[in-house]
Each structure stands twice: as C-alpha cells, then as structure tokens.
Amino acid sequence: RSNQPDKAVEVFQLMQQQGIRPDEVTYNSMINAFARSNQPDKAMEMFQLMQQRKARPGIITFNTLMSAFLGVGQRDRALAVWASMRAAGLKPNPSTFRLLKQLGVAA
C-alpha cells in the first residue's frame, strides 16, 4: 500500500506527458490513492490541482477528501471540506451522510 500513490503518480505523469488531460475520475483516483495511504495533505494538493486545471470536483471527490481527513483524526479539516462541498452547491449522498454522522454533524 505504501507504494500505491507512487505508482499512481507515475501513471498520472505519464498520461500528461502523452497529452492526456486528466478528468474527474483520474483526479478522484489520485485523491483516493493518497487518502488510502494516510496522506491527506497530498490528497488536498491533488484536489487543488484539479481545481486549478478546471476539472470539476464532484460528490465523490469531496467525500474522499472528508474521509481522508477523518482517517487521520483531522476533524476540523474534514469539516472544512464539508463546508466547501456545500458552497459548491453539491447535495450530500448516503456516503456523505455516513461521514457527517462520524463528524457529529446533521446535514
């Protein structure tokens, strides 16, 4: 697992070198790889890159980020992601509600 993000980064860079523009699914995969390896800061960096490159984050993106921060006990940062999701006008799905329950927040 610890080398999973490294391989994902390699593929991500190779795609770009080949002229393939990453889409929401690609970014979500990268964010998830960092989240699963307890690297929420790297996941957030990828999220910010996604936004800079005008790829639109969806509900899965926000849920994955919230989960990444919850996984390492960073409740405040998970709440900040929830606030960003709401500001983006996205509606919570069942996964979001489970995360919010873990955070002790009522949607």
Backbone as CSV, one residue per row, in Angstrom:
resi,resn,N_x,N_y,N_z,CA_x,CA_y,CA_z,C_x,C_y,C_z
1,ARG,0.800,-1.200,0.000,0.000,0.000,0.000,0.844,1.265,0.000
2,SER,1.963,1.236,0.679,2.740,2.459,0.801,3.273,2.953,-0.539
3,ASN,3.479,2.039,-1.506,3.968,2.487,-2.804,2.838,2.735,-3.796
4,GLN,1.612,2.504,-3.395,0.471,2.704,-4.283,0.403,4.132,-4.822
5,PRO,0.531,5.158,-3.968,0.480,6.516,-4.511,1.629,6.794,-5.473
6,ASP,2.807,6.224,-5.202,3.941,6.445,-6.093,3.642,5.929,-7.498
7,LYS,3.055,4.755,-7.582,2.702,4.194,-8.891,1.610,5.030,-9.555
8,ALA,0.667,5.477,-8.748,-0.408,6.310,-9.289,0.159,7.618,-9.833
9,VAL,1.096,8.207,-9.115,1.721,9.454,-9.570,2.469,9.214,-10.876
10,GLU,3.159,8.084,-10.971,3.868,7.745,-12.213,2.909,7.699,-13.397
11,VAL,1.805,7.008,-13.223,0.812,6.888,-14.296,0.212,8.257,-14.617
12,PHE,-0.079,9.027,-13.589,-0.640,10.367,-13.755,0.300,11.239,-14.599
13,GLN,1.582,11.202,-14.272,2.571,11.994,-15.012,2.726,11.485,-16.439
14,LEU,2.725,10.171,-16.610,2.845,9.588,-17.943,1.664,9.994,-18.826
15,MET,0.474,9.966,-18.257,-0.720,10.383,-19.011,-0.543,11.805,-19.534
16,GLN,-0.083,12.680,-18.659,0.079,14.081,-19.052,1.170,14.247,-20.107
17,GLN,2.248,13.467,-19.972,3.318,13.512,-20.971,2.806,13.066,-22.341
18,GLN,1.826,12.169,-22.327,1.242,11.662,-23.571,0.146,12.589,-24.102
19,GLY,-0.092,13.697,-23.406,-1.091,14.655,-23.848,-2.507,14.322,-23.431
20,ILE,-2.642,13.392,-22.492,-3.970,13.012,-22.000,-4.316,13.920,-20.827
21,ARG,-5.419,14.631,-20.965,-5.834,15.553,-19.913,-6.606,14.795,-18.832
22,PRO,-6.151,14.892,-17.583,-6.861,14.198,-16.500,-8.295,14.727,-16.352
23,ASP,-9.215,13.819,-16.055,-10.604,14.202,-15.834,-10.958,13.956,-14.366
24,GLU,-12.219,14.128,-14.032,-12.649,13.961,-12.644,-12.310,12.573,-12.108
25,VAL,-12.511,11.547,-12.922,-12.232,10.174,-12.477,-10.739,9.997,-12.184
26,THR,-9.906,10.552,-13.035,-8.455,10.449,-12.829,-8.050,11.136,-11.527
27,TYR,-8.534,12.351,-11.347,-8.211,13.071,-10.110,-8.758,12.333,-8.889
28,ASN,-9.973,11.820,-8.977,-10.540,11.081,-7.848,-9.688,9.862,-7.507
29,SER,-9.178,9.200,-8.527,-8.311,8.039,-8.300,-7.040,8.442,-7.567
30,MET,-6.484,9.572,-7.965,-5.267,10.062,-7.304,-5.561,10.457,-5.851
31,ILE,-6.643,11.192,-5.659,-7.025,11.620,-4.309,-7.265,10.399,-3.417
32,ASN,-7.927,9.401,-3.972,-8.199,8.174,-3.221,-6.900,7.432,-2.871
33,ALA,-5.952,7.386,-3.800,-4.678,6.705,-3.528,-3.965,7.372,-2.349
34,PHE,-3.966,8.694,-2.326,-3.338,9.398,-1.204,-4.140,9.211,0.081
35,ALA,-5.454,9.242,-0.020,-6.300,9.061,1.159,-6.075,7.689,1.782
36,ARG,-5.999,6.655,0.956,-5.825,5.281,1.461,-4.462,5.061,2.107
37,SER,-3.498,5.900,1.738,-2.167,5.738,2.326,-1.909,6.789,3.413
38,ASN,-3.015,7.326,3.967,-2.934,8.291,5.078,-2.079,9.505,4.739
39,GLN,-2.287,10.040,3.533,-1.597,11.249,3.103,-2.629,12.308,2.700
40,PRO,-3.430,12.790,3.657,-4.488,13.732,3.302,-3.970,15.049,2.732
41,ASP,-2.775,15.465,3.139,-2.232,16.709,2.591,-1.950,16.562,1.094
42,LYS,-1.430,15.401,0.706,-1.205,15.135,-0.719,-2.537,15.047,-1.462
43,ALA,-3.540,14.454,-0.810,-4.872,14.386,-1.415,-5.408,15.797,-1.650
44,MET,-5.201,16.683,-0.678,-5.660,18.064,-0.821,-4.895,18.788,-1.925
45,GLU,-3.605,18.529,-2.025,-2.819,19.125,-3.112,-3.386,18.711,-4.473
46,MET,-3.750,17.448,-4.597,-4.311,16.960,-5.860,-5.666,17.623,-6.113
47,PHE,-6.462,17.796,-5.073,-7.748,18.478,-5.188,-7.547,19.915,-5.682
48,GLN,-6.562,20.592,-5.118,-6.285,21.966,-5.533,-5.800,22.021,-6.981
49,LEU,-4.980,21.069,-7.367,-4.524,20.983,-8.759,-5.714,20.752,-9.686
50,MET,-6.607,19.890,-9.267,-7.826,19.603,-10.022,-8.599,20.894,-10.295
51,GLN,-8.747,21.697,-9.260,-9.487,22.946,-9.402,-8.737,23.952,-10.279
52,GLN,-7.424,24.017,-10.110,-6.618,24.930,-10.924,-6.730,24.594,-12.402
53,ARG,-6.844,23.321,-12.679,-6.905,22.873,-14.077,-8.328,22.778,-14.604
54,LYS,-9.244,23.349,-13.857,-10.647,23.469,-14.265,-11.384,22.143,-14.408
55,ALA,-10.897,21.117,-13.709,-11.654,19.860,-13.634,-12.616,20.035,-12.466
56,ARG,-13.854,19.708,-12.663,-14.879,19.985,-11.649,-14.988,18.839,-10.646
57,PRO,-14.713,19.119,-9.372,-14.855,18.066,-8.365,-16.326,17.749,-8.118
58,GLY,-16.607,16.493,-7.913,-17.968,16.050,-7.646,-18.103,15.544,-6.223
59,ILE,-19.240,14.961,-5.953,-19.548,14.473,-4.612,-18.533,13.426,-4.146
60,ILE,-18.095,12.561,-5.060,-17.110,11.526,-4.700,-15.795,12.184,-4.279
61,THR,-15.408,13.239,-4.984,-14.172,13.953,-4.660,-14.224,14.476,-3.227
62,PHE,-15.316,15.172,-2.911,-15.448,15.752,-1.573,-15.546,14.673,-0.496
63,ASN,-16.292,13.621,-0.763,-16.413,12.530,0.219,-15.054,11.894,0.489
64,THR,-14.285,11.684,-0.559,-12.968,11.064,-0.405,-12.049,11.947,0.433
65,LEU,-12.108,13.241,0.184,-11.293,14.166,0.978,-11.732,14.183,2.444
66,MET,-13.039,14.229,2.671,-13.527,14.207,4.059,-13.053,12.935,4.757
67,SER,-13.163,11.822,4.074,-12.749,10.539,4.629,-11.243,10.530,4.918
68,ALA,-10.464,11.134,4.017,-9.010,11.186,4.204,-8.660,11.919,5.495
69,PHE,-9.305,13.051,5.730,-9.010,13.817,6.942,-9.553,13.129,8.192
70,LEU,-10.719,12.524,8.081,-11.259,11.773,9.223,-10.337,10.622,9.592
71,GLY,-9.775,9.975,8.578,-8.914,8.812,8.797,-7.667,9.104,9.609
72,VAL,-7.247,10.357,9.605,-6.059,10.719,10.385,-6.418,11.639,11.552
73,GLY,-7.710,11.700,11.869,-8.156,12.449,13.036,-8.196,13.960,12.871
74,GLN,-8.202,14.431,11.633,-8.247,15.874,11.385,-9.692,16.308,11.118
75,ARG,-10.462,16.304,12.174,-11.895,16.600,12.103,-12.173,17.993,11.543
76,ASP,-11.401,18.993,11.975,-11.618,20.363,11.511,-11.433,20.481,10.001
77,ARG,-10.443,19.783,9.485,-10.202,19.846,8.034,-11.308,19.113,7.280
78,ALA,-11.806,18.015,7.853,-12.933,17.316,7.225,-14.155,18.229,7.190
79,LEU,-14.378,18.967,8.269,-15.494,19.918,8.315,-15.309,21.037,7.290
80,ALA,-14.082,21.462,7.080,-13.810,22.496,6.074,-14.140,21.982,4.665
81,VAL,-13.850,20.718,4.414,-14.196,20.118,3.116,-15.716,20.080,2.960
82,TRP,-16.423,19.718,4.021,-17.895,19.703,4.001,-18.421,21.096,3.671
83,ALA,-17.842,22.120,4.285,-18.268,23.498,4.009,-18.018,23.859,2.548
84,SER,-16.887,23.428,2.010,-16.576,23.684,0.590,-17.562,22.969,-0.324
85,MET,-17.927,21.766,0.051,-18.882,20.999,-0.743,-20.227,21.719,-0.786
86,ARG,-20.659,22.184,0.365,-21.931,22.929,0.430,-21.848,24.206,-0.383
87,ALA,-20.716,24.912,-0.287,-20.528,26.158,-1.038,-20.552,25.904,-2.545
88,ALA,-20.111,24.704,-2.947,-20.126,24.342,-4.370,-21.524,23.950,-4.839
89,GLY,-22.467,23.872,-3.895,-23.848,23.557,-4.253,-24.138,22.084,-4.458
90,LEU,-23.240,21.225,-3.987,-23.447,19.785,-4.141,-24.308,19.244,-3.006
91,LYS,-25.173,18.322,-3.348,-26.064,17.702,-2.365,-25.407,16.443,-1.806
92,PRO,-25.538,16.224,-0.502,-24.953,15.024,0.097,-25.622,13.748,-0.411
93,ASN,-24.818,12.697,-0.526,-25.351,11.380,-0.866,-25.236,10.489,0.374
94,PRO,-25.659,9.227,0.313,-25.582,8.370,1.515,-24.180,8.281,2.126
95,SER,-23.151,8.266,1.301,-21.782,8.232,1.835,-21.472,9.501,2.613
96,THR,-21.930,10.621,2.092,-21.723,11.899,2.786,-22.393,11.866,4.151
97,PHE,-23.633,11.355,4.195,-24.352,11.300,5.463,-23.618,10.423,6.480
98,ARG,-23.019,9.320,6.018,-22.243,8.469,6.930,-21.040,9.239,7.485
99,LEU,-20.363,9.976,6.616,-19.215,10.772,7.061,-19.642,11.858,8.039
100,LEU,-20.762,12.503,7.740,-21.261,13.556,8.625,-21.639,12.997,9.993
101,LYS,-22.177,11.797,9.992,-22.516,11.151,11.261,-21.237,10.935,12.086
102,GLN,-20.175,10.499,11.424,-18.891,10.311,12.115,-18.366,11.639,12.672
103,LEU,-18.689,12.716,11.966,-18.251,14.042,12.395,-19.182,14.640,13.448
104,GLY,-20.343,13.998,13.651,-21.318,14.513,14.592,-22.052,15.726,14.084
105,VAL,-22.235,15.768,12.742,-22.886,16.910,12.103,-24.194,16.458,11.498
106,ALA,-25.214,17.269,11.656,-26.503,16.999,10.988,-26.507,17.777,9.677
107,ALA,-26.850,17.088,8.604,-26.910,17.765,7.296,-28.139,18.609,7.298
